């Protein structure tokens, strides 16, 4: 029994068209992923930070060297060691006094102007009586604060584990609202007075943060 394969005269054209579409899609994907991600500001100390109310970036774009990491109520941020595991960050920032309401770490004086697809990453740990639950907020004027959301519109929150180790969070690709901003501030706000071990935070409770990195991709000129 012979099987005859009938090929329509338009078949080669259709195959060529589909092939070209696939190639174009691949090239577009490669071009998209090949875009260079730049560090806009980071707090990633390679030596023990000095104690100060204002901690300057350890790395930055030209526009963000005036950015700062601060604490609520202008509390002093202390410089300390990292965790106890080999893969942990070597140095960190830490602060006590988290037993009152509306305590936070804050990044201010940053700009994402000219950049899109902004990403944020950081590492945290805490003492047993330090704060457990955090939510991130942002402001474009330093007065009005809104939930900081990721690209899927989920409010970015995190909890500190009780294993006394640093845990890395992110990178989170932030919502489009964070792109191309002249001014951006970000708060890491503790949402309640629950401690790391599930008790109540105390004034001696400690929160650690380090390896904070904000990156972006330069917008294409239209």
FENSULSUL-V290007 format. One record per run of one state. SS is the DSSP state (@ for helix, = for strand, . for the rest). FROM is the first residue (numbers start at 1). TO is the last residue. If there is no record, write none. Layout:
ss:SS from:FROM to:TO
ss:SS from:FROM to:TO
//
This chain:
ss:. from:1 to:10
ss:@ from:11 to:33
ss:. from:34 to:36
ss:= from:37 to:43
ss:. from:44 to:51
ss:= from:52 to:52
ss:. from:53 to:53
ss:= from:54 to:56
ss:. from:57 to:58
ss:= from:59 to:60
ss:. from:61 to:61
ss:@ from:62 to:64
ss:. from:65 to:67
ss:= from:68 to:71
ss:@ from:72 to:74
ss:. from:75 to:76
ss:= from:77 to:81
ss:. from:82 to:90
ss:= from:91 to:95
ss:. from:96 to:103
ss:= from:104 to:110
ss:. from:111 to:114
ss:= from:115 to:126
ss:. from:127 to:130
ss:= from:131 to:131
ss:. from:132 to:132
ss:= from:133 to:139
ss:. from:140 to:145
ss:= from:146 to:147
ss:. from:148 to:148
ss:= from:149 to:150
ss:. from:151 to:154
ss:= from:155 to:155
ss:. from:156 to:156
ss:= from:157 to:159
ss:. from:160 to:166
ss:= from:167 to:174
ss:. from:175 to:175
ss:@ from:176 to:178
ss:. from:179 to:183
ss:= from:184 to:190
ss:. from:191 to:193
ss:= from:194 to:195
ss:. from:196 to:199
ss:= from:200 to:200
ss:. from:201 to:206
ss:= from:207 to:218
ss:. from:219 to:222
//
